[in-house]
Amino acid sequence: DNLSIYWQEGTQRRSVIDNPTRDRIETYQSSNDAFVLEDYGCAALIENIELEA
């Protein structure tokens, strides 16, 4: 319940394109979204993580 998603109204875009050279229909979608921590006291931060291959 601490992570919220917000989106801006009127900014969702969608385009459908017929691409016969690749024998497919291409669909593109985009919108303005934001993820927000509502209460920083209920979050954790981890620093100095190193990954070894």
MDAnalysis code that builds the backbone (N, CA, C; Angstrom):
import MDAnalysis as mda
import numpy as np

u = mda.Universe.empty(159, n_residues=53, atom_resindex=np.repeat(np.arange(53), 3), trajectory=True)
u.add_TopologyAttr("name", ["N", "CA", "C"] * 53)
u.add_TopologyAttr("resid", np.arange(1, 54))
u.add_TopologyAttr("resname", ["ASP", "ASN", "LEU", "SER", "ILE", "TYR", "TRP", "GLN", "GLU", "GLY", "THR", "GLN", "ARG", "ARG", "SER", "VAL", "ILE", "ASP", "ASN", "PRO", "THR", "ARG", "ASP", "ARG", "ILE", "GLU", "THR", "TYR", "GLN", "SER", "SER", "ASN", "ASP", "ALA", "PHE", "VAL", "LEU", "GLU", "ASP", "TYR", "GLY", "CYS", "ALA", "ALA", "LEU", "ILE", "GLU", "ASN", "ILE", "GLU", "LEU", "GLU", "ALA"])
u.atoms.positions = np.array([
    [0.812, -1.204, 0.000],
    [0.000, 0.000, 0.000],
    [0.849, 1.259, 0.000],
    [2.162, 1.114, 0.048],
    [3.041, 2.273, 0.107],
    [3.448, 2.763, -1.281],
    [3.308, 1.922, -2.299],
    [3.694, 2.300, -3.657],
    [2.436, 2.624, -4.453],
    [2.384, 3.836, -4.996],
    [1.221, 4.267, -5.773],
    [1.645, 4.558, -7.197],
    [0.704, 4.443, -8.113],
    [0.953, 4.810, -9.503],
    [0.007, 5.947, -9.869],
    [0.555, 6.959, -10.503],
    [-0.214, 8.100, -10.972],
    [-0.018, 8.211, -12.476],
    [-1.054, 8.649, -13.181],
    [-0.926, 8.871, -14.605],
    [-1.595, 10.185, -14.953],
    [-1.071, 10.811, -15.984],
    [-1.573, 12.108, -16.418],
    [-2.711, 11.875, -17.410],
    [-3.853, 12.455, -17.132],
    [-5.007, 12.277, -18.007],
    [-4.764, 12.916, -19.370],
    [-5.240, 12.259, -20.401],
    [-5.146, 12.800, -21.754],
    [-3.801, 12.587, -22.419],
    [-2.909, 11.804, -21.818],
    [-1.577, 11.631, -22.409],
    [-1.355, 10.235, -22.976],
    [-2.349, 9.369, -22.903],
    [-2.165, 8.032, -23.456],
    [-2.272, 8.093, -24.975],
    [-1.273, 7.489, -25.626],
    [-1.214, 7.495, -27.078],
    [-1.107, 6.055, -27.578],
    [-1.737, 5.783, -28.714],
    [-1.670, 4.446, -29.300],
    [-1.625, 4.572, -30.812],
    [-0.793, 3.742, -31.422],
    [-0.671, 3.727, -32.871],
    [-0.604, 2.278, -33.331],
    [-1.373, 1.952, -34.358],
    [-1.357, 0.612, -34.944],
    [-0.913, 0.756, -36.389],
    [0.142, 0.029, -36.747],
    [0.727, 0.143, -38.079],
    [0.772, -1.235, -38.731],
    [0.273, -1.319, -39.948],
    [0.361, -2.554, -40.728],
    [1.738, -2.578, -41.391],
    [2.536, -3.592, -41.084],
    [3.881, -3.711, -41.639],
    [3.954, -4.988, -42.479],
    [3.549, -4.916, -43.761],
    [3.526, -6.119, -44.592],
    [4.915, -6.658, -44.923],
    [5.948, -5.823, -44.865],
    [7.295, -6.322, -45.164],
    [7.757, -7.332, -44.123],
    [7.221, -7.241, -42.917],
    [7.557, -8.204, -41.858],
    [6.377, -9.113, -41.523],
    [5.301, -8.994, -42.297],
    [4.106, -9.820, -42.135],
    [3.551, -9.735, -40.712],
    [3.334, -8.485, -40.262],
    [2.806, -8.295, -38.913],
    [2.116, -6.944, -38.762],
    [1.348, -6.854, -37.693],
    [0.731, -5.598, -37.264],
    [1.518, -5.122, -36.048],
    [1.978, -3.877, -36.065],
    [2.766, -3.325, -34.957],
    [1.890, -2.378, -34.139],
    [1.918, -2.543, -32.831],
    [1.144, -1.704, -31.925],
    [2.101, -0.959, -31.004],
    [1.969, 0.358, -30.952],
    [2.794, 1.195, -30.085],
    [1.881, 1.913, -29.100],
    [2.243, 1.873, -27.809],
    [1.460, 2.552, -26.782],
    [2.403, 3.309, -25.857],
    [1.978, 4.487, -25.416],
    [2.770, 5.239, -24.442],
    [1.840, 6.094, -23.583],
    [2.318, 6.414, -22.377],
    [1.568, 7.280, -21.468],
    [2.540, 7.872, -20.451],
    [2.113, 8.918, -19.786],
    [2.918, 9.540, -18.735],
    [2.503, 8.943, -17.396],
    [3.362, 8.085, -16.838],
    [3.084, 7.407, -15.575],
    [4.166, 7.739, -14.560],
    [3.821, 7.662, -13.283],
    [4.796, 7.886, -12.212],
    [4.497, 6.937, -11.061],
    [5.545, 6.359, -10.491],
    [5.428, 5.524, -9.297],
    [5.932, 6.339, -8.112],
    [5.156, 6.374, -7.023],
    [5.458, 7.240, -5.891],
    [5.438, 6.433, -4.599],
    [6.481, 6.615, -3.766],
    [6.459, 6.088, -2.401],
    [5.674, 7.081, -1.556],
    [4.587, 6.633, -0.968],
    [3.724, 7.532, -0.205],
    [4.291, 7.839, 1.176],
    [4.969, 6.889, 1.807],
    [5.501, 7.075, 3.156],
    [6.950, 6.597, 3.179],
    [7.899, 7.537, 3.200],
    [9.322, 7.172, 3.192],
    [9.720, 6.385, 4.440],
    [8.963, 6.501, 5.510],
    [9.253, 5.745, 6.724],
    [8.996, 4.254, 6.575],
    [8.308, 3.871, 5.519],
    [7.998, 2.451, 5.277],
    [8.803, 1.899, 4.107],
    [9.939, 2.500, 3.809],
    [10.762, 2.065, 2.681],
    [12.151, 1.685, 3.175],
    [12.881, 0.945, 2.369],
    [14.250, 0.541, 2.699],
    [15.169, 0.924, 1.547],
    [16.407, 1.249, 1.883],
    [17.412, 1.603, 0.883],
    [18.640, 0.745, 1.128],
    [19.149, 0.137, 0.072],
    [20.347, -0.694, 0.173],
    [21.422, -0.053, -0.690],
    [22.593, 0.145, -0.095],
    [23.694, 0.783, -0.813],
    [24.878, -0.167, -0.948],
    [25.790, 0.196, -1.835],
    [27.063, -0.504, -2.034],
    [26.887, -1.977, -2.380],
    [25.995, -2.264, -3.296],
    [25.814, -3.635, -3.768],
    [26.741, -3.857, -4.955],
    [27.532, -4.917, -4.894],
    [28.426, -5.260, -6.001],
    [28.094, -6.663, -6.482],
    [27.899, -6.799, -7.783],
    [27.602, -8.100, -8.373],
    [28.857, -8.649, -9.030],
    [29.111, -9.921, -8.807],
    [30.267, -10.568, -9.414],
    [29.789, -11.557, -10.456],
    [30.499, -11.585, -11.569],
    [30.116, -12.507, -12.653],
    [30.780, -13.850, -12.485],
])
